[in-house]
């Protein structure tokens, strides 16, 4: 009896090669020259329109939060993903109170101010209870609480 040798498919969708690389945690935006943070591959998949056209899982991508720059993600080899290639508005790039502060719960800065900042406690509680999806919802891939505190200092 002939038995076909089964291929091990457990690694077929793995991005193990990426995860084993040592990533630089920061890189300089090719457009505005500011230092930017490394972002997870999965964040890009949720944020970019048609990610199959842009994203190479062998690359390291960085997030540019500068409001004056239309670059959202970039690689060290020159690939750029700009605002018009992102699914939703990038609150980090907007200056007004209507900019999204918390992507998980669709809360903007105006909502926070109107609530007398009580919404920050709501966000903290949900985050502590692990009822958030920052990696997929926030373009930076990070929890919004630190970003909210920094931005509120400027208002």
Order of alpha helices (4+ residues) and beta strands (2+ residues): alpha-beta-beta-alpha-alpha-beta-beta-beta-beta-beta-alpha-alpha-alpha-alpha
